[in-house]
């Protein structure tokens, strides 16, 4: 899988799991600076911005050069990429 597909898998997995937990979650535009997911509690009383990093091997998670931390939380999704 390409890096972009791997990133999409993690991003949509996070939105899927947040939805199961009762949050309204939506992804932002690809390759924008800042947050990847905007999530609201169903009542609208809580809001969080999430940065999602997805890895498929044992390499360290890259935070980028001079990255500013705009998100409330960072989530690291570890997926297993098995060739068919």
Secondary structure as UniProt FT lines:
FT   HELIX           3..20
FT   TURN            21..22
FT   STRAND          23..27
FT   TURN            30..31
FT   STRAND          37..41
FT   TURN            42..43
FT   STRAND          47..55
FT   STRAND          73..78
//
